[in-house]
Amino acid sequence: MGTTIKTKKEFDAVKFQREVRAKISKEIMDMTPDQIIEYFNRKNFKEKILPST
C-alpha cells in the first residue's frame, strides 16, 4: 500500500489552457471594450486549436 505509479502525461490540459489564454490576451490587449466584444462575436471558435507538444 502507498505505492504510486506515475505515468508521463501526453496532454497537459492546464498548460494548454494557459497557452490559449495568453494568446487571446495578447490579441485583445490594446482593444477597447467594444472591439473586444466584436472580436469574440466574429471569432470562429470552431477553428482547430492544437496544443503545443
Secondary structure as UniProt FT lines:
FT   HELIX           13..28
FT   TURN            29..30
FT   HELIX           33..42
FT   TURN            45..46
//
